[in-house]
Amino acid sequence: MRILLFTGKGGVGKTTLAAATAARVAGDGGKVLVVSTDPAHSLADALGVDLTAQPREVRLDASRAVLHAAEVQTRALVDDTWRELREHLRTMLQGAGVGEVDAEELTVLPGVEDLLALTEVHRLAASGLWDTVIVDCGPTAETLRLLALPESLSGYLERLFPAHRRAVRGLLAGIAGSEHVERWDSVADGLGRLAEQLAALKDMLTDAGTGVRLVLTPESVVAAETRRTLTALALQQIRVDGLIANRVMPNPGSARGIAAGWLRTRRYEQAKVLDALRASTELPVRTVEHRAAEPVGSDALLALGDELYADADPLENRPTMPIMQVSGGGRTLDSEYALRIALPLHPAADLDLARIGDELAITVDGRRRLVALPAVLRRCIVTSAVAGDDGLTVRFRPDPDQWMR
């Protein structure tokens, strides 16, 4: 199973390129679903067909291939899926002595619509009907929030209801009396299912078969946001397997005139941005030329997919280095260890590190992640940290007070 998530700054053409990639995969004989989780759906417009939450066939007349497409309707998911569990939670909190208004506010989980959209993607991918699921996500900021939700909500759930099933069940049975145990059991069961869903979503997002394709236009402002996005996704341990630069100005050749001169100037400026971007990352950067006609409809998208990937495999899955590697060692207090954390940092990155118990808190540009330290480093103290092109290198030595225990 391959899952590809397309995102980028608003207006860069991510929907069109997600649909073009799906068309190319289908044209190559793959079983592919392209699904939109963008609250402002435009996938149907790009394909030139009507779409609903139920996947439908879209035929590629030029190749007689078929892809499937859908647009997730988050409002319906909230009404159908979240309402029952929220009622359970509200009843439970009120039974534990929480006021009605406070219980109402505590059960409004931030980003629940985004979470349910991601859950729907997982459900469709797990159905086994397709070998590839391509997701047209919202703009970058919304996508980063979406991809962080499973982990952040898992932490929220654990803080609010520790040790979900047994602890909650025992606590509420004691508070409410045995006659209410059956009702509280249904709450605990609902919490258990939610915890399992969150764990499954985290596994899906960090799976080796899942990758993000970042779409950009070759402009310095957009490229700068793309570099920040690379860092933010790396913090969440989500793989980026490629960048796509859209709307590159065509080469005017030997043509003369004002229009040709303008094209040469724009193309030159775009080339400088792309050269700087390629120098800052080892990821492949594909390009698509700006078209005179908007690529709408399955056949136009198939032609765009062929231009984008040419003879390459659109599902190419490049191996990546582990997010953490430990080197060094020894058996004495003079031992030294180095922890390398693969984290692409743009030149202006605002970086902060802190040791919190058995975890390392990494904050980049206001985004924070707690990284659990390998067991061998938990009895060590940090001696230095260096940020380089290949990520962070944090050095440790044994803590005498802990090492001798």
C-alpha positions in Angstrom: 0.0 0.0 0.0 1.2 3.5 -0.9 -0.4 6.6 0.5 0.7 9.9 -1.0 -0.4 13.2 0.6 -0.2 16.3 -1.5 0.0 19.7 0.1 1.4 23.1 -0.4 0.7 26.8 0.0 -2.8 27.8 -1.1 -3.1 28.3 -4.9 0.1 26.4 -6.0 -1.9 23.7 -7.8 -1.7 20.7 -5.4 -5.2 19.4 -6.3 -4.4 19.4 -10.0 -1.0 17.6 -9.4 -2.6 15.1 -7.0 -5.2 14.3 -9.7 -2.6 14.1 -12.4 -0.5 11.7 -10.3 -3.6 9.5 -9.8 -4.3 9.5 -13.5 -0.7 8.5 -14.3 -0.8 5.6 -11.8 -4.2 4.5 -13.2 -2.8 4.8 -16.8 0.1 2.5 -15.7 -2.4 -0.1 -14.6 -2.6 0.7 -10.9 -5.6 0.5 -8.7 -5.8 4.1 -7.3 -8.1 6.2 -5.3 -7.7 10.0 -5.1 -9.6 11.6 -2.2 -9.8 15.2 -1.1 -9.7 16.2 2.6 -9.4 19.9 1.7 -12.4 21.7 3.4 -12.6 23.8 0.1 -12.9 20.8 -2.2 -11.8 21.4 -5.8 -11.0 17.8 -6.8 -14.3 17.4 -8.7 -13.6 20.6 -10.6 -10.1 19.3 -11.6 -11.5 15.9 -12.8 -14.5 17.5 -14.4 -17.0 15.1 -12.7 -19.4 15.3 -9.7 -18.0 13.7 -6.6 -19.4 12.7 -3.2 -18.0 11.0 -0.1 -18.5 7.6 -1.8 -15.7 6.7 -4.3 -16.8 6.7 -7.9 -15.2 5.6 -11.1 -13.5 8.1 -13.4 -12.6 6.8 -16.8 -9.5 7.9 -18.7 -10.7 7.8 -22.3 -7.2 8.2 -23.7 -6.0 5.0 -22.0 -9.2 3.2 -21.1 -8.0 3.1 -17.6 -10.1 3.8 -14.5 -9.4 5.6 -11.3 -11.6 6.2 -8.3 -12.2 9.6 -6.6 -14.1 10.9 -3.6 -14.4 14.1 -1.5 -14.6 13.6 2.3 -17.6 15.3 3.8 -16.4 16.1 7.3 -19.7 17.7 8.5 -21.5 14.4 7.9 -18.7 12.5 9.7 -19.1 14.7 12.8 -22.8 14.2 12.8 -22.6 10.5 12.4 -19.5 9.5 14.2 -18.5 12.0 16.9 -22.0 12.9 18.3 -22.5 9.6 20.2 -19.0 9.5 21.8 -19.3 13.2 22.8 -22.6 12.5 24.6 -20.9 9.6 26.5 -18.1 11.9 27.5 -20.4 14.7 28.6 -22.5 12.3 30.7 -19.3 10.8 32.3 -17.9 14.2 33.2 -21.1 15.4 34.7 -21.3 12.1 36.7 -17.8 12.8 38.0 -18.9 16.2 39.3 -18.0 18.5 36.4 -20.5 21.3 35.7 -22.7 21.1 32.7 -21.1 24.1 31.0 -17.5 22.8 31.7 -18.4 19.3 30.5 -19.7 20.8 27.3 -16.5 22.7 26.7 -14.2 19.8 27.6 -15.8 17.6 25.0 -15.2 20.0 22.1 -12.0 18.5 20.8 -10.0 21.0 18.6 -9.7 19.8 15.0 -12.2 16.9 15.4 -13.4 17.4 11.8 -9.8 17.1 10.5 -9.3 14.0 12.6 -12.4 12.3 11.2 -11.3 13.2 7.7 -8.0 11.4 8.3 -9.9 8.5 9.9 -11.9 8.2 6.7 -8.7 8.1 4.6 -7.5 5.3 6.9 -10.8 3.4 6.5 -10.6 3.7 2.7 -6.9 2.6 2.6 -7.6 -0.3 4.9 -10.4 -1.6 2.7 -7.9 -3.2 0.4 -9.7 -2.1 -2.8 -6.8 0.0 -4.0 -3.0 -0.3 -4.1 -2.5 3.4 -3.9 -4.4 6.2 -2.1 -3.6 9.7 -3.1 -4.8 12.4 -0.7 -5.5 16.0 -1.8 -4.9 17.8 1.6 -5.6 21.4 2.5 -3.0 24.1 2.4 0.2 23.7 4.3 -0.8 25.2 7.6 -4.0 23.1 7.8 -2.2 20.0 6.7 0.5 20.3 9.4 -2.3 20.6 12.0 -4.1 17.6 10.4 -1.0 15.4 10.5 -0.2 16.4 14.1 -3.7 15.6 15.4 -3.4 11.8 16.1 -0.4 12.3 18.4 -1.7 15.5 20.1 -5.2 14.1 20.7 -3.7 10.9 22.1 -1.9 13.0 24.6 -5.1 14.9 25.4 -7.0 11.7 25.9 -4.4 10.2 28.1 -4.2 13.3 30.3 -8.0 13.6 30.6 -8.7 9.8 31.0 -5.5 8.0 32.1 -5.2 4.3 31.3 -8.4 4.5 29.3 -10.5 1.4 29.7 -9.8 -0.2 33.1 -8.9 3.0 35.0 -11.9 4.9 33.7 -14.3 2.0 34.2 -13.1 1.4 37.8 -13.2 5.1 38.7 -16.6 5.7 37.4 -18.1 2.6 38.9 -16.9 3.8 42.3 -18.3 7.2 41.8 -21.7 6.3 40.3 -22.4 3.0 42.1 -22.7 -0.5 40.6 -26.1 0.2 39.0 -24.4 2.6 36.6 -21.5 0.3 35.6 -23.1 -0.8 32.4 -23.5 2.8 31.2 -19.9 3.6 32.1 -18.7 0.5 30.3 -20.1 1.9 27.1 -18.1 5.1 27.7 -15.0 3.2 28.4 -15.5 1.1 25.2 -16.0 4.3 23.2 -12.7 5.7 24.7 -10.9 2.5 23.9 -12.1 2.6 20.3 -11.0 6.2 20.0 -7.5 5.4 21.4 -7.2 2.5 19.0 -8.1 4.7 16.1 -5.6 7.3 17.1 -2.9 4.7 17.3 -3.8 3.3 13.9 -3.6 6.8 12.4 -0.2 7.5 13.9 1.0 4.1 12.4 -0.4 5.0 9.0 1.3 8.4 8.9 4.7 7.1 9.9 4.6 3.9 7.8 7.3 3.5 5.2 4.7 3.4 2.5 3.3 6.8 3.4 4.9 9.9 1.9 4.2 13.6 1.4 4.6 15.4 -1.9 5.1 19.1 -1.4 3.8 21.3 -4.2 5.2 24.8 -4.7 5.6 27.5 -7.3 9.2 28.7 -7.9 8.9 31.9 -5.9 11.2 32.8 -3.0 8.4 33.2 -0.5 6.8 29.9 -1.4 10.1 28.1 -1.4 10.8 29.5 2.1 7.5 28.1 3.4 8.4 24.8 1.8 11.7 24.6 3.7 9.9 25.3 6.9 7.3 22.6 6.1 10.1 20.0 5.6 11.4 20.7 9.1 7.9 20.6 10.6 7.1 17.2 9.0 10.4 15.8 10.0 9.6 16.7 13.6 6.5 14.6 13.3 8.5 11.7 11.8 6.5 12.0 8.5 8.4 11.2 5.4 8.6 13.7 2.5 9.5 11.8 -0.7 9.5 14.6 -3.2 8.9 18.2 -4.2 7.0 19.4 -7.2 7.6 22.9 -8.7 4.5 23.9 -10.6 4.0 26.6 -13.3 7.6 26.9 -14.4 7.8 29.4 -17.3 8.4 27.8 -20.7 11.6 28.5 -22.5 11.0 31.1 -25.3 13.9 29.8 -27.3 15.2 32.4 -29.8 12.0 34.3 -29.9 12.3 38.1 -29.7 10.0 40.8 -28.4 8.7 42.1 -25.1 6.8 38.9 -24.3 9.8 36.7 -24.9 12.0 39.0 -22.8 9.5 38.8 -20.0 9.5 35.0 -20.2 13.3 34.9 -20.1 13.4 37.1 -17.0 10.8 35.2 -15.1 12.4 31.8 -16.1 15.8 33.1 -14.9 14.3 34.2 -11.6 12.5 30.9 -11.1 15.7 29.0 -11.9 17.6 30.8 -9.1 14.9 29.8 -6.7 14.9 26.2 -7.8 18.7 26.0 -7.7 18.7 27.2 -4.1 16.0 24.7 -3.2 17.8 21.8 -4.7 21.0 22.8 -2.9 19.1 22.8 0.4 17.6 19.2 0.1 18.5 15.8 -1.2 14.9 15.2 -2.2 14.0 15.0 -5.9 12.5 18.2 -7.3 10.3 17.7 -10.3 9.0 20.5 -12.5 5.9 21.2 -14.5 5.7 24.0 -17.1 3.0 26.6 -16.9 0.3 25.8 -19.4 -1.7 28.2 -21.6 -4.9 26.1 -21.0 -6.0 24.9 -17.6 -5.7 21.1 -17.3 -9.2 20.0 -16.5 -10.6 16.6 -17.1 -9.1 13.1 -17.0 -7.3 13.2 -20.3 -5.7 16.6 -19.7 -4.6 15.3 -16.3 -3.2 12.2 -17.8 -1.1 14.2 -20.2 0.1 16.4 -17.2 1.0 13.3 -15.3 3.1 12.0 -18.2 5.0 15.3 -18.3 5.5 15.3 -14.6 6.9 11.8 -14.3 8.1 11.0 -17.9 9.7 7.5 -17.6 10.0 7.5 -13.8 7.8 5.5 -11.5 5.3 8.0 -9.9 5.2 5.7 -6.8 8.9 5.6 -6.3 9.6 5.2 -2.6 13.1 6.4 -1.7 14.7 4.9 1.4 15.3 7.4 4.2 17.7 7.4 7.1 16.3 6.6 10.6 15.2 9.6 12.5 17.6 8.8 15.3 21.0 7.0 15.3 23.2 6.5 18.4 27.0 6.1 18.0 29.8 5.7 20.5 29.7 3.8 23.8 31.9 2.2 26.4 31.7 0.8 29.9 33.2 3.6 32.0 32.3 7.1 33.1 34.6 8.4 30.3 32.3 7.0 27.6 30.8 9.3 25.0 27.7 8.9 22.9 26.4 10.9 20.0 22.7 11.0 19.1 22.1 12.1 15.5 18.5 13.3 14.8 17.6 13.6 11.1 16.0 17.1 10.9 16.4 19.4 7.9 16.8 23.0 9.2 16.4 26.0 7.0 19.0 28.8 7.6 16.8 31.0 9.7 15.4 28.2 11.9 14.8 29.1 15.5 16.0 26.0 17.4 15.7 25.2 21.0 16.6 21.9 22.9 15.7 20.9 26.4 16.1 17.7 28.4 12.9 16.7 30.1 13.3 13.4 32.0 13.8 10.6 29.5 12.8 12.8 26.6 14.4 15.5 24.5 12.2 18.4 23.7 13.0 19.9 20.3 11.4 23.2 19.3 11.8 24.6 15.8 10.1 27.8 14.8 7.6 27.4 17.6 6.7 23.8 16.8 7.7 21.4 19.6 8.1 17.6 19.7 9.2 15.3 22.5 11.6 12.6 21.4 12.0 9.6 23.7 15.6 8.9 24.3 17.1 5.5 23.6 17.5 3.4 26.8 21.3 3.7 26.8 21.1 7.6 27.0 18.6 7.8 29.8 21.3 7.6 32.5 23.5 10.2 30.6 23.7 13.9 30.7 23.9 16.2 27.6 27.3 17.8 27.1 26.8 19.6 23.7 24.6 19.9 20.7 25.4 21.0 17.1 23.0 21.7 14.2 24.3 20.9 10.8 23.2 20.1 7.2 22.5 16.5 8.2 20.4 17.4 11.2 21.1 17.6 15.0 24.0 15.9 16.8 23.6 15.8 20.6 26.5 14.5 22.7 26.1 12.7 26.0 28.3 11.3 28.7 27.3 9.0 31.7 25.8 10.7 34.7 27.9 9.5 37.7 24.9 9.6 40.0 22.8 7.4 37.7 25.5 5.2 36.1 26.7 3.5 39.3 23.2 2.5 40.4 
